[in-house]
Amino acid sequence: MEKKATSNETQLLASTKDVSGCNEGEDCRENGLLIRNPKSALRLVEDGNKVHPSQGDKEEAAPIKNGYSGVQSSGPCNGMGGVEDAQCTAPAATTTTTTTTSTTCGAEGQQQLMELEDRETWSKKIDFLLSVIGYAVDLGNVWRFPYICYQNGGGAFLIPYTIMAIFGGIPLFYMELALGQYHRNGCISIWRKICPIFKGIGFAICIIDLYVASYYNTIMAWAFYYLVSSFTAELPWTSCTNAWNTGNCTNYFSKDNVSWTMYSISPAEEFYTRQVLQVHRSNGLDDLGGISWQLTLCLLLIFTIVYFSIWKGVKTSGKVVWVTATFPYIILFILLVRGATLPGAWRGVLYYLKPDWQKLLATEVWVDAAAQIFFSLGPGFGVLLAYASYNKFHNNCYQDALVTSTVNCLTSFVSGFVIFTVLGYMAEMRNEDVSEVAKDTGPSLLFITYAEAIANMPASTFFAIIFFLMLLTLGLDSTFAGLEGVITGVLDEFPHVWSKRRELFVLGLIIICFLGSLATLTFGGAYVVKLFEEYATGPAVLTVVFLEAVAVAWFYGITQFCNDVKEMLGFAPGWYWRICWVAISPIFLLFVTCSFLSNPPELRLFDYNYPYWTTVVGYCIGTSSVICIPIYMVYRLVVTPGTLKERILKSITPETATEIPIGDIRMNAV
């Protein structure tokens, strides 16, 4: 939909009228908006009590940036906040051609202007970049990518990973940044400006973010427990003489000659399972047991840190990420250097990168590559929309997308070296193959294997402290981002209720997340975390982003979207981006979603095999968020007046204008 003036507008530009004055205090209003409604009517309101002639005393209407002409008219507001047909023009001293201004001064227009002017922005560009990088680079970069890489062909896996990043992950990442920056709204209210019938996507995103907050922060509580336990001369997971150890505990790093058998359990594993998680006191998901008060205190402290980091908005969280987003890179570098100097490190690196080209013929390798890049970059959680909405309008979000996504992918790759140099060292010490040492996946790779390796290094206490502090900082800025997605979405949707009560709303949200996490703090909480991680978020987020991509490219229109980007950046996206948004990215998402649904993972944690009913529960949890989308579609069609065809057309037509700053003028475009 090209942004061209209608024939009526052209006539207005060409016509000359006698100058008529305004009675003071009557028809002319103070504020207004340059609005392009769905019928292409242009309205302009300037910040002042009169219309000023533009460009001095020229005899033709001054063109306004982005293809809009300076058609100025002014009119009184009716009682309902509408605009009457009567026009009121201010006299120009020496001009023969007077432009007219039509004023939108109803409650809705005034509220939109107030919201735009009051909306905070990032203090510095680097605050935004660090926040996005901190969100994208999380715990999964440290444990998930290295494991998936060596499991799917080592160095050969980098080929499908790169292809999926170029044609799937990065285009979706760029799309969300552009949407958020242009429309300046959170994940709920933005759909009024894109395609109202898909507004349920915003509610689904908020529910998914709450699910993530319910289990993701528990993993950080485990890391915090390890951090506190590390402030000792001898790390507690180095010996088999503790109260939680069993007879199978075998410390092969001890000076005594010990043999590693199939029944042997390392002290690090027993510390993790019997002291931190205490899973031996639970019989599974049907008997979770009591709540661990130690982990509860750890989680309470983490949520306290999160609250005081985000309660004031992005101006405070943007400063916190200077620490939480940069500190992990310092620690990764230290650990990389230390790992490279360990005996046997080369064995781990070789295992990590040795290509297995036959793996490229397997479909699951491509599915894993697509899923990894998608969940690593993180579109679909409302975070990119929220963060970008606080940018300045002409910020180069294209460059931001390329920089942050590249940094994220490189971080994952480097993290593999950090992990596998240590795994090679472990294999050397055990006199085993690296594959035997690297069989732990997920958090166990960090809390058992890596923790054990650190414990047996020189200066183990120092390395343990910085390692678990790194895990905390990796998780914190991802939590900041996830909750900010919910906060921005709700505050933008209900500004009259929460805009002046952000601190109170954030407090309530933190309390809800803490209460929702109680099930993960039980003795069987690790089983709950695994269930939520696999089912509550994975397929739900994939479905949400698939519908989001379809709504933007096919309903809002790829031409309109590219025009929006051009207004912000000064150049339109090329054919590569258009093809990705219209076809490749949706196919990419549909491919991953169908692969997951057709072959759901068989869950197993430690010695516990998840029963079949837990799979049903998992799908129910995942569906509980996605179900918001069809429910809202039905609701929208029911409450919209008119015939079925009229209801559908109204429901897919943008209903709210988008504010576009042009100097001191605010322009609304639909």
MARKEBA-673933 format. One line per field, with one value per residue (C-alpha): residue number from 1; z, y, x. Coordinates in steps of 0.25 Angstrom, whole numbers, padded with zeros to 4 digits. Layout:
MARKEBA-673933
n	(NUM ...) $
pz	(Z ...) $
py	(Y ...) $
px	(X ...) $
***
This chain:
MARKEBA-673933
n	(1 2 3 4 5 6 7 8 9 10 11 12 13 14 15 16 17 18 19 20 21 22 23 24 25 26 27 28 29 30 31 32 33 34 35 36 37 38 39 40 41 42 43 44 45 46 47 48 49 50 51 52 53 54 55 56 57 58 59 60 61 62 63 64 65 66 67 68 69 70 71 72 73 74 75 76 77 78 79 80 81 82 83 84 85 86 87 88 89 90 91 92 93 94 95 96 97 98 99 100 101 102 103 104 105 106 107 108 109 110 111 112 113 114 115 116 117 118 119 120 121 122 123 124 125 126 127 128 129 130 131 132 133 134 135 136 137 138 139 140 141 142 143 144 145 146 147 148 149 150 151 152 153 154 155 156 157 158 159 160 161 162 163 164 165 166 167 168 169 170 171 172 173 174 175 176 177 178 179 180 181 182 183 184 185 186 187 188 189 190 191 192 193 194 195 196 197 198 199 200 201 202 203 204 205 206 207 208 209 210 211 212 213 214 215 216 217 218 219 220 221 222 223 224 225 226 227 228 229 230 231 232 233 234 235 236 237 238 239 240 241 242 243 244 245 246 247 248 249 250 251 252 253 254 255 256 257 258 259 260 261 262 263 264 265 266 267 268 269 270 271 272 273 274 275 276 277 278 279 280 281 282 283 284 285 286 287 288 289 290 291 292 293 294 295 296 297 298 299 300 301 302 303 304 305 306 307 308 309 310 311 312 313 314 315 316 317 318 319 320 321 322 323 324 325 326 327 328 329 330 331 332 333 334 335 336 337 338 339 340 341 342 343 344 345 346 347 348 349 350 351 352 353 354 355 356 357 358 359 360 361 362 363 364 365 366 367 368 369 370 371 372 373 374 375 376 377 378 379 380 381 382 383 384 385 386 387 388 389 390 391 392 393 394 395 396 397 398 399 400 401 402 403 404 405 406 407 408 409 410 411 412 413 414 415 416 417 418 419 420 421 422 423 424 425 426 427 428 429 430 431 432 433 434 435 436 437 438 439 440 441 442 443 444 445 446 447 448 449 450 451 452 453 454 455 456 457 458 459 460 461 462 463 464 465 466 467 468 469 470 471 472 473 474 475 476 477 478 479 480 481 482 483 484 485 486 487 488 489 490 491 492 493 494 495 496 497 498 499 500 501 502 503 504 505 506 507 508 509 510 511 512 513 514 515 516 517 518 519 520 521 522 523 524 525 526 527 528 529 530 531 532 533 534 535 536 537 538 539 540 541 542 543 544 545 546 547 548 549 550 551 552 553 554 555 556 557 558 559 560 561 562 563 564 565 566 567 568 569 570 571 572 573 574 575 576 577 578 579 580 581 582 583 584 585 586 587 588 589 590 591 592 593 594 595 596 597 598 599 600 601 602 603 604 605 606 607 608 609 610 611 612 613 614 615 616 617 618 619 620 621 622 623 624 625 626 627 628 629 630 631 632 633 634 635 636 637 638 639 640 641 642 643 644 645 646 647 648 649 650 651 652 653 654 655 656 657 658 659 660 661 662 663 664 665 666 667 668 669 670) $
pz	(0000 -0005 0003 -0008 -0006 -0011 -0022 -0011 -0005 -0018 -0021 -0007 -0011 -0024 -0019 -0014 -0004 0002 0016 0027 0041 0053 0065 0077 0086 0076 0065 0065 0075 0082 0079 0067 0059 0045 0042 0031 0034 0026 0016 0013 0019 0024 0036 0043 0056 0060 0074 0075 0075 0060 0047 0042 0028 0024 0017 0018 0008 -0003 -0012 -0012 -0001 0005 0003 0016 0018 0014 0003 0010 0005 0015 0014 0026 0030 0043 0049 0062 0071 0073 0086 0083 0080 0065 0055 0048 0033 0036 0033 0040 0035 0040 0032 0025 0023 0009 0003 -0008 -0005 0008 0013 0021 0034 0039 0054 0062 0076 0082 0094 0086 0078 0090 0098 0086 0086 0101 0101 0089 0096 0110 0105 0110 0101 0103 0109 0099 0087 0094 0105 0095 0088 0101 0105 0093 0093 0108 0104 0093 0099 0111 0118 0105 0098 0108 0109 0098 0086 0089 0092 0079 0071 0074 0074 0060 0053 0060 0050 0039 0047 0045 0031 0034 0046 0037 0026 0036 0042 0029 0023 0036 0049 0045 0036 0048 0057 0048 0046 0060 0063 0051 0056 0070 0066 0056 0063 0077 0084 0092 0088 0090 0086 0073 0066 0066 0056 0048 0048 0059 0058 0062 0075 0082 0079 0089 0100 0096 0097 0111 0116 0110 0116 0130 0128 0124 0137 0145 0142 0136 0149 0157 0148 0153 0167 0165 0160 0172 0182 0175 0176 0191 0193 0186 0196 0203 0203 0198 0189 0195 0182 0182 0193 0197 0212 0212 0219 0205 0199 0197 0196 0181 0182 0175 0174 0163 0165 0179 0181 0185 0174 0170 0159 0152 0150 0144 0157 0161 0163 0164 0176 0167 0162 0176 0181 0169 0171 0186 0192 0182 0176 0186 0175 0183 0192 0181 0173 0161 0156 0163 0176 0176 0191 0199 0196 0198 0207 0202 0187 0191 0198 0186 0176 0185 0185 0170 0168 0177 0168 0156 0162 0166 0152 0144 0152 0147 0132 0122 0127 0139 0133 0122 0132 0139 0126 0125 0136 0133 0118 0118 0130 0123 0112 0121 0129 0116 0111 0125 0124 0110 0113 0125 0118 0106 0116 0122 0118 0108 0104 0089 0090 0094 0083 0072 0077 0076 0062 0055 0044 0041 0027 0027 0038 0028 0021 0033 0035 0050 0048 0040 0050 0062 0054 0052 0066 0072 0064 0066 0081 0082 0075 0082 0073 0078 0093 0091 0096 0083 0080 0094 0094 0080 0083 0092 0081 0074 0061 0051 0059 0049 0054 0041 0046 0060 0055 0048 0059 0071 0063 0059 0073 0078 0068 0070 0086 0084 0075 0085 0097 0090 0092 0107 0109 0101 0105 0119 0115 0108 0121 0128 0118 0120 0135 0134 0123 0115 0102 0101 0097 0111 0118 0109 0111 0121 0114 0118 0132 0136 0127 0135 0149 0148 0138 0137 0152 0154 0145 0152 0165 0161 0155 0162 0169 0168 0177 0169 0156 0162 0167 0154 0146 0154 0155 0140 0139 0148 0139 0127 0133 0139 0126 0119 0131 0130 0116 0117 0128 0120 0109 0118 0125 0112 0106 0117 0120 0106 0105 0118 0119 0127 0138 0139 0132 0145 0154 0147 0160 0166 0154 0153 0168 0165 0153 0161 0172 0162 0155 0169 0173 0159 0162 0175 0168 0162 0176 0181 0182 0169 0163 0153 0146 0145 0139 0129 0125 0124 0116 0106 0104 0110 0102 0090 0081 0086 0082 0069 0066 0071 0062 0050 0051 0054 0041 0033 0039 0035 0022 0016 0024 0027 0014 0011 0002 0014 0024 0014 0013 0028 0029 0018 0026 0038 0031 0018 0009 0007 0010 -0003 -0010 -0001 0012 0005 0000 0014 0021 0011 0009 0014 0029 0030 0023 0033 0045 0039 0037 0051 0057 0049 0052 0067 0067 0059 0067 0081 0090 0100 0113 0123 0134 0143 0145 0143 0131 0129 0128 0116 0124 0126 0111 0110 0122 0114 0102 0110 0116 0103 0097 0108 0103 0088 0090 0093 0078 0072 0084 0082 0067 0070 0080 0070 0059 0069 0075 0061 0055 0041 0031 0032 0021 0027 0040 0034 0026 0038 0047 0037 0035 0044 0053 0060 0054 0056 0061 0052 0057 0046 0053 0063 0056 0060 0048 0049 0038 0036) $
py	(0000 0012 0025 0034 0046 0043 0052 0060 0063 0067 0077 0083 0085 0091 0100 0114 0120 0133 0134 0133 0136 0128 0134 0133 0121 0115 0105 0105 0095 0095 0081 0071 0060 0058 0046 0036 0028 0015 0024 0032 0045 0054 0062 0071 0077 0086 0089 0104 0112 0115 0109 0115 0116 0106 0110 0124 0130 0120 0119 0104 0094 0090 0075 0067 0056 0042 0045 0053 0067 0078 0079 0087 0088 0091 0088 0088 0075 0070 0065 0051 0054 0054 0065 0073 0077 0092 0097 0108 0114 0124 0136 0136 0150 0150 0137 0135 0120 0115 0101 0095 0086 0076 0074 0062 0067 0056 0048 0037 0047 0054 0041 0036 0049 0048 0034 0037 0049 0042 0029 0027 0024 0018 0027 0022 0014 0004 0002 -0004 -0013 -0018 -0021 -0029 -0036 -0040 -0045 -0053 -0059 -0067 -0080 -0088 -0082 -0089 -0103 -0105 -0101 -0109 -0121 -0120 -0117 -0130 -0138 -0134 -0136 -0126 -0116 -0121 -0116 -0102 -0102 -0105 -0095 -0084 -0086 -0086 -0074 -0066 -0070 -0072 -0067 -0053 -0049 -0052 -0044 -0032 -0033 -0032 -0020 -0012 -0015 -0010 0002 0007 0005 0007 -0002 -0015 -0029 -0027 -0013 -0013 -0022 -0011 -0005 -0017 -0027 -0026 -0040 -0046 -0038 -0051 -0054 -0043 -0050 -0063 -0057 -0051 -0065 -0072 -0062 -0065 -0080 -0077 -0068 -0079 -0089 -0081 -0074 -0087 -0091 -0078 -0081 -0094 -0086 -0076 -0088 -0093 -0079 -0078 -0092 -0088 -0078 -0089 -0094 -0107 -0108 -0117 -0125 -0130 -0141 -0153 -0150 -0141 -0145 -0146 -0155 -0170 -0183 -0181 -0168 -0169 -0158 -0162 -0149 -0153 -0157 -0171 -0182 -0183 -0190 -0185 -0195 -0194 -0192 -0181 -0167 -0155 -0145 -0134 -0142 -0146 -0131 -0127 -0138 -0140 -0127 -0116 -0123 -0134 -0142 -0155 -0149 -0149 -0161 -0153 -0143 -0150 -0148 -0136 -0136 -0123 -0110 -0107 -0095 -0093 -0091 -0083 -0073 -0073 -0070 -0060 -0052 -0054 -0048 -0036 -0033 -0034 -0025 -0014 -0015 -0013 -0006 0008 0004 0003 0014 0006 -0008 -0001 0002 -0011 -0019 -0012 -0022 -0034 -0034 -0031 -0039 -0053 -0049 -0046 -0059 -0067 -0062 -0066 -0080 -0082 -0078 -0087 -0099 -0098 -0100 -0113 -0127 -0134 -0121 -0124 -0137 -0129 -0119 -0130 -0136 -0123 -0119 -0132 -0132 -0144 -0141 -0153 -0145 -0135 -0145 -0147 -0138 -0137 -0130 -0119 -0118 -0117 -0106 -0098 -0100 -0096 -0083 -0079 -0081 -0075 -0062 -0062 -0056 -0058 -0055 -0040 -0035 -0030 -0023 -0017 -0013 -0007 0001 0010 0013 0026 0026 0027 0017 0007 -0005 -0013 -0011 -0015 -0028 -0032 -0028 -0034 -0047 -0049 -0047 -0057 -0068 -0065 -0066 -0080 -0084 -0079 -0085 -0099 -0097 -0093 -0106 -0116 -0112 -0116 -0129 -0133 -0131 -0139 -0150 -0150 -0151 -0163 -0169 -0170 -0165 -0151 -0157 -0164 -0151 -0142 -0151 -0141 -0131 -0118 -0112 -0125 -0121 -0109 -0113 -0127 -0129 -0114 -0112 -0125 -0121 -0107 -0113 -0121 -0109 -0101 -0089 -0096 -0087 -0075 -0082 -0087 -0073 -0066 -0078 -0078 -0063 -0063 -0073 -0063 -0051 -0059 -0062 -0049 -0040 -0051 -0050 -0035 -0036 -0047 -0039 -0026 -0032 -0034 -0021 -0013 -0021 -0019 -0004 -0001 -0008 -0002 0011 0018 0007 0004 0015 0023 0010 0003 0000 -0006 -0015 -0020 -0024 -0031 -0038 -0042 -0048 -0056 -0062 -0065 -0073 -0079 -0084 -0092 -0105 -0104 -0102 -0116 -0128 -0132 -0118 -0122 -0131 -0120 -0111 -0121 -0123 -0108 -0106 -0116 -0114 -0101 -0092 -0099 -0102 -0091 -0080 -0086 -0086 -0071 -0066 -0074 -0067 -0054 -0055 -0059 -0047 -0037 -0042 -0046 -0038 -0025 -0026 -0028 -0015 -0007 -0013 -0010 0005 0006 0001 0011 0023 0019 0016 0023 0011 -0001 -0015 -0023 -0035 -0044 -0039 -0039 -0053 -0058 -0051 -0055 -0070 -0075 -0071 -0076 -0089 -0090 -0089 -0098 -0108 -0108 -0108 -0120 -0128 -0125 -0129 -0142 -0147 -0141 -0143 -0155 -0149 -0155 -0148 -0156 -0169 -0164 -0168 -0158 -0166 -0164 -0155 -0145 -0143 -0140 -0130 -0123 -0121 -0116 -0106 -0102 -0101 -0092 -0080 -0082 -0084 -0069 -0067 -0074 -0069 -0055 -0057 -0062 -0051 -0041 -0046 -0046 -0032 -0026 -0020 -0023 -0035 -0047 -0041 -0027 -0033 -0040 -0028 -0019 -0029 -0030 -0015 -0006 0002 0011 0021 0020 0032 0036 0048 0058 0069 0075 0069 0056 0048 0036 0026 0014) $
px	(0000 0007 0007 0001 -0008 -0022 -0029 -0036 -0022 -0017 -0028 -0026 -0011 -0014 -0026 -0025 -0034 -0037 -0031 -0041 -0038 -0040 -0048 -0038 -0041 -0051 -0048 -0033 -0027 -0014 -0009 -0011 -0005 -0002 -0011 -0012 -0024 -0028 -0036 -0023 -0028 -0016 -0017 -0007 -0007 0005 0010 0004 -0008 -0007 -0003 0011 0014 0025 0038 0035 0025 0026 0014 0012 0011 0024 0026 0028 0038 0034 0025 0015 0011 0009 -0006 -0011 -0025 -0031 -0044 -0052 -0054 -0068 -0073 -0069 -0054 -0057 -0054 -0064 -0064 -0063 -0049 -0041 -0029 -0019 -0016 -0002 0004 0008 0004 -0006 -0007 -0011 -0010 -0021 -0020 -0030 -0029 -0030 -0033 -0041 -0038 -0031 -0022 -0018 -0015 -0007 0001 0003 0008 0018 0024 0024 0030 0044 0056 0070 0080 0090 0090 0100 0090 0080 0091 0096 0082 0079 0092 0090 0076 0080 0093 0088 0091 0087 0099 0108 0102 0092 0100 0113 0105 0096 0108 0116 0104 0101 0114 0123 0129 0119 0108 0113 0108 0093 0094 0099 0089 0077 0083 0084 0070 0062 0067 0073 0062 0052 0061 0062 0047 0043 0053 0047 0033 0036 0044 0034 0021 0026 0017 0018 0014 -0001 -0005 0004 -0006 -0016 -0006 -0003 -0015 -0024 -0030 -0016 -0016 -0017 -0002 0001 -0006 0000 0014 0011 0007 0019 0028 0022 0024 0039 0041 0035 0046 0058 0060 0061 0073 0079 0076 0084 0095 0094 0094 0107 0113 0110 0116 0129 0133 0141 0156 0151 0140 0129 0127 0142 0141 0132 0132 0120 0107 0100 0110 0107 0115 0116 0123 0137 0147 0156 0164 0169 0183 0179 0178 0163 0156 0144 0133 0119 0113 0123 0117 0126 0125 0121 0108 0104 0106 0097 0086 0086 0090 0085 0073 0071 0063 0065 0054 0044 0038 0035 0025 0014 0021 0030 0032 0034 0040 0055 0057 0071 0067 0055 0064 0073 0061 0056 0069 0070 0056 0059 0071 0062 0052 0061 0068 0055 0045 0048 0049 0060 0068 0071 0072 0081 0091 0091 0094 0107 0111 0102 0105 0120 0124 0121 0131 0142 0140 0139 0152 0159 0153 0156 0171 0171 0164 0174 0186 0180 0185 0176 0169 0172 0164 0152 0154 0156 0143 0136 0140 0143 0133 0124 0119 0109 0101 0097 0088 0080 0067 0068 0082 0075 0063 0073 0081 0068 0063 0076 0078 0063 0063 0077 0073 0060 0049 0035 0036 0032 0046 0051 0038 0039 0053 0053 0040 0049 0059 0059 0050 0062 0071 0078 0071 0077 0091 0087 0081 0093 0103 0095 0092 0106 0111 0101 0105 0120 0118 0112 0123 0134 0126 0128 0143 0142 0133 0141 0155 0150 0143 0156 0163 0153 0154 0169 0168 0158 0165 0152 0147 0142 0128 0127 0130 0121 0109 0103 0093 0086 0089 0096 0107 0110 0107 0113 0124 0129 0128 0136 0147 0148 0149 0161 0168 0179 0172 0159 0151 0154 0150 0137 0133 0135 0129 0116 0116 0116 0104 0097 0100 0096 0083 0080 0079 0071 0061 0061 0058 0047 0039 0041 0034 0022 0023 0023 0012 0003 0006 0004 -0009 -0014 -0007 -0019 -0017 -0002 0005 0007 0008 0020 0027 0014 0011 0026 0025 0012 0018 0030 0022 0013 0026 0032 0019 0019 0033 0029 0027 0041 0047 0042 0051 0045 0046 0057 0046 0037 0048 0051 0036 0034 0046 0042 0027 0023 0031 0037 0025 0017 0027 0030 0015 0014 0025 0020 0007 0014 0022 0009 0002 0012 0016 0003 -0008 -0001 0006 0021 0021 0015 0025 0037 0031 0031 0046 0049 0043 0051 0065 0064 0065 0056 0059 0064 0059 0066 0059 0046 0047 0051 0039 0029 0033 0046 0044 0030 0034 0046 0037 0026 0037 0043 0029 0024 0037 0035 0020 0022 0034 0032 0044 0044 0048 0058 0065 0075 0069 0054 0047 0035 0022 0013 0003 0014 0014 -0001 0001 0013 0005 -0007 0002 0008 -0006 -0011 -0003 -0006 -0021 -0022 -0020 -0032 -0040 -0037 -0040 -0054 -0056 -0052 -0062 -0073 -0072 -0069 -0082 -0086 -0087 -0077 -0069 -0069 -0065 -0053 -0049 -0050 -0042 -0030 -0030 -0021 -0029 -0019 -0010 0005 0013 0024 0033 0036 0044 0034 0022 0016 0011 0002 0002 -0007) $
***
